[in-house]
Amino acid sequence: MKKKEGDYVDLLNLLNNQLKDPDVLKTMGQKVGAEPDQVEKLTSMGIPALLAAMQKNAKDERGAQGLDRALEAHADDPMDDIMGFLGGVDTNDGQKILQHVFSKPDAVENQLSRQTGLQSNQVNGLLSQLAPLLLGALGKQKREQQVGANGLSGLLGGLVQQTGGSGMQGMLMGLLDADKDGDIMDDVGNIVGKLFKK
């Protein structure tokens, strides 16, 4: 049965609700020396940026297949306890994910730094926590809803739309179009081959 865009909102609500928990924000912030309100602001921009980058990759057949394999590999991550997950999150894995998702992660991090007032290294540290968390949540929802590789672009597109519509889309274009040529495709890594392998 084909999933409708609205069916994907549960994941976004789950992430948004848990990532607004003061204890979760404090736990993430302590690892990079950031205040909870700064972490919340970064999260509100970082999650959509990651989703948008993944969606662009998923529009390509090979990219969709690579992302499908990566999400399957993370589908069994323990997502029921976000605090526990973040307590033991593999930030090295997170770094690898960022490198694969964004072909120019430094440029994206610098943009987010300017938007949030955080240092670039703090942005990197927070994104390295968010990326594995997001993959685990996406992997779980993909499996539960039986979404195949050809349905990932729709799943991710639905989630991006739920993050704020056209206003958020404009911000994402600014974040992802690192070289300001109007095309974010050259700024988003191609998720194929050995995607996220350790």
C-alpha positions as CSV (number, residue, x, y, z in Angstrom):
1,M,0.0,0.0,0.0
2,K,1.4,3.4,-1.0
3,K,2.1,5.7,1.8
4,K,0.7,9.2,1.8
5,E,2.8,12.2,2.7
6,G,0.9,12.7,6.0
7,D,1.9,9.2,7.1
8,Y,5.4,10.3,7.6
9,V,4.7,13.0,10.1
10,D,4.8,10.6,13.1
11,L,8.6,10.4,12.8
12,L,9.0,14.2,12.7
13,N,6.7,14.6,15.6
14,L,8.7,12.0,17.6
15,L,12.0,13.6,16.9
16,N,10.7,17.2,17.5
17,N,9.1,16.3,20.8
18,Q,12.1,14.3,22.1
19,L,14.6,16.8,20.9
20,K,12.9,19.6,22.8
21,D,13.2,17.7,26.1
22,P,15.4,19.9,28.4
23,D,17.3,16.9,29.5
24,V,18.0,15.8,25.9
25,L,19.1,19.3,24.9
26,K,21.4,19.5,28.0
27,T,23.0,16.2,27.3
28,M,23.7,17.1,23.7
29,G,25.0,20.6,24.7
30,Q,27.3,19.4,27.4
31,K,29.3,17.4,24.8
32,V,30.1,20.6,22.9
33,G,29.9,23.3,25.5
34,A,26.6,24.7,24.2
35,E,23.5,26.0,26.0
36,P,20.2,24.1,25.6
37,D,18.5,26.9,23.7
38,Q,21.4,27.0,21.2
39,V,21.1,23.2,20.8
40,E,17.4,23.5,20.1
41,K,18.0,26.2,17.5
42,L,20.7,24.1,15.8
43,T,18.4,21.0,15.9
44,S,15.5,22.9,14.3
45,M,17.8,23.7,11.3
46,G,20.1,20.7,11.2
47,I,17.4,18.0,11.0
48,P,15.7,19.6,8.0
49,A,19.1,20.2,6.3
50,L,20.0,16.5,6.7
51,L,16.6,15.4,5.5
52,A,16.8,17.7,2.4
53,A,20.3,16.5,1.5
54,M,19.2,12.8,1.9
55,Q,16.1,13.5,-0.3
56,K,18.3,14.9,-3.1
57,N,20.4,11.8,-3.0
58,A,17.3,9.6,-3.0
59,K,16.0,11.1,-6.2
60,D,18.9,9.3,-8.0
61,E,18.4,5.5,-8.4
62,R,21.9,4.6,-7.2
63,G,21.7,7.1,-4.4
64,A,18.3,5.7,-3.3
65,Q,19.7,2.2,-3.2
66,G,22.7,3.3,-1.2
67,L,20.6,5.2,1.3
68,D,18.2,2.2,1.5
69,R,21.1,-0.1,2.6
70,A,22.3,2.5,5.1
71,L,18.8,2.8,6.7
72,E,18.5,-0.9,6.9
73,A,21.8,-1.1,8.7
74,H,20.5,1.5,11.3
75,A,17.0,0.1,11.5
76,D,17.7,-1.9,14.7
77,D,19.3,1.1,16.5
78,P,17.8,1.5,20.0
79,M,15.5,4.5,19.3
80,D,13.0,4.0,22.1
81,D,15.4,5.6,24.6
82,I,16.7,8.8,23.0
83,M,18.6,9.8,26.2
84,G,20.3,6.4,26.3
85,F,21.1,6.6,22.6
86,L,22.7,10.0,22.8
87,G,24.6,8.9,25.9
88,G,26.4,6.2,23.8
89,V,26.1,7.8,20.3
90,D,29.0,7.0,18.0
91,T,30.1,10.5,16.9
92,N,32.8,9.0,14.6
93,D,30.0,7.3,12.7
94,G,28.2,10.6,12.8
95,Q,31.2,12.3,11.1
96,K,31.2,9.7,8.4
97,I,27.5,10.2,7.8
98,L,28.0,14.0,7.5
99,Q,30.8,13.5,5.0
100,H,28.6,11.3,2.8
101,V,25.4,13.4,3.1
102,F,27.1,16.7,2.4
103,S,29.9,16.9,-0.2
104,K,30.9,20.2,1.5
105,P,30.1,19.7,5.2
106,D,32.4,22.6,6.3
107,A,30.4,25.0,4.2
108,V,27.1,23.8,5.6
109,E,28.4,23.9,9.1
110,N,29.7,27.5,8.6
111,Q,26.3,28.5,7.4
112,L,24.6,26.9,10.4
113,S,27.2,28.6,12.7
114,R,26.2,32.0,11.3
115,Q,22.5,31.2,11.8
116,T,22.8,29.9,15.4
117,G,25.7,31.8,16.8
118,L,27.5,28.6,17.7
119,Q,31.1,27.9,16.7
120,S,31.7,25.7,13.7
121,N,33.2,22.9,15.9
122,Q,30.1,23.0,18.1
123,V,27.9,22.7,15.1
124,N,29.9,19.8,13.9
125,G,29.7,18.1,17.3
126,L,25.9,18.5,17.4
127,L,25.4,17.3,13.9
128,S,27.5,14.3,14.6
129,Q,25.1,13.4,17.3
130,L,22.0,14.2,15.2
131,A,23.0,12.3,12.1
132,P,23.1,8.8,13.7
133,L,19.9,9.6,15.6
134,L,18.1,10.6,12.4
135,L,19.3,7.5,10.5
136,G,18.1,5.3,13.2
137,A,14.7,6.9,13.3
138,L,14.4,6.8,9.5
139,G,15.5,3.2,9.4
140,K,12.9,2.2,11.9
141,Q,10.1,4.1,10.1
142,K,11.2,2.8,6.7
143,R,11.0,-0.8,8.0
144,E,7.7,-0.3,9.8
145,Q,6.1,1.3,6.8
146,Q,7.8,-1.1,4.3
147,V,9.2,1.7,2.2
148,G,11.6,0.5,-0.5
149,A,14.4,2.4,-2.2
150,N,12.0,3.8,-4.7
151,G,9.8,5.3,-2.0
152,L,12.6,7.1,0.0
153,S,12.4,10.3,-1.9
154,G,8.7,10.6,-1.1
155,L,9.2,9.7,2.5
156,L,12.0,12.3,2.9
157,G,10.2,14.9,0.8
158,G,7.1,14.6,3.0
159,L,9.3,15.1,6.1
160,V,11.0,18.2,4.6
161,Q,7.6,19.7,3.8
162,Q,6.5,19.2,7.4
163,T,9.5,21.1,8.7
164,G,8.0,24.5,7.6
165,G,7.0,24.6,4.0
166,S,8.4,27.2,1.6
167,G,10.1,29.3,4.3
168,M,12.2,26.4,5.4
169,Q,12.8,25.4,1.8
170,G,14.4,28.7,1.2
171,M,16.6,28.4,4.2
172,L,17.6,24.9,3.2
173,M,18.6,26.2,-0.3
174,G,20.9,28.8,1.4
175,L,22.4,26.1,3.7
176,L,23.0,23.5,1.0
177,D,23.9,25.7,-2.0
178,A,27.4,26.3,-0.5
179,D,28.9,27.7,-3.7
180,K,25.9,30.0,-4.4
181,D,25.3,28.8,-8.0
182,G,21.7,28.1,-7.4
183,D,22.1,24.3,-7.7
184,I,22.3,22.3,-4.4
185,M,22.9,19.1,-6.3
186,D,26.6,19.8,-6.6
187,D,26.8,20.5,-2.8
188,V,25.1,17.3,-1.7
189,G,27.2,14.1,-1.4
190,N,26.2,11.2,-3.6
191,I,25.1,8.4,-1.3
192,V,26.3,5.3,-3.1
193,G,28.7,2.3,-2.8
194,K,30.2,2.1,0.7
195,L,27.8,4.5,2.3
196,F,28.3,4.9,6.0
197,K,30.4,1.7,6.2
198,K,32.8,1.8,9.1
